[in-house]
């Protein structure tokens, strides 16, 4: 078997590039800035903490931020399906002439509750933090 023939070796496929290089660079710089933000906050004592904790957090907070960012990138598809389900699988418009089935009414109520929850979630997280 001749391995040098073009039929025996398949060229590796390149992954599709979804973002423009400028936007990808902006995302990378933004992620890096957010991950490194705890360093000046800890060194300038902008948040109250004990000195031993401040030194500890200066080094480990960026690692936790980067790991959290990596996790969100890992689960971004499932988060997008949850957040934008109304766009991916729209419900039919309500009929003016026929009563709605109970299952369709239940789905509309669940979507309304979910959209309200997702709209209020950032504010709730800010208040609780």
C-alpha positions, 0 to 999 in steps of 0.5 A: 500500500502506497501512502504517498498517493493522494487517495490514501491520505485525506486532507484535514478539514479546517473548521468554519470561521464564524466571526470576522477577525476583527470581531474575534480579536475584540472578543478575545481582548474583552475576555482577557480584560474581564479575566484580569480585572480582579488583579487591579481591584485586589491590588488597589483595595477597591473591595474590602478584604483581609490582606492575606485573602487579597493576595490569594484572590489577586492570583486565583480570581482571574483563573476562576474568571477564565474557567467560568468564561470557558464553561459559558463558551462550552454551554453556549449552544444549550443556553442559546436554545433556552434563551431563544426558543421562541425564535427557533420554534415559534408558536402559531398565532392565536386564532380569533375564531376557534378556542385554543387547545389546552396544550397550546395555552400551557406552552404559551404560559410557559414561554411567557414565564420563561421570558419574564424570568430571563428578563428579570434574571440579570437584575436579580443576580446583580441585587443578590451579588 
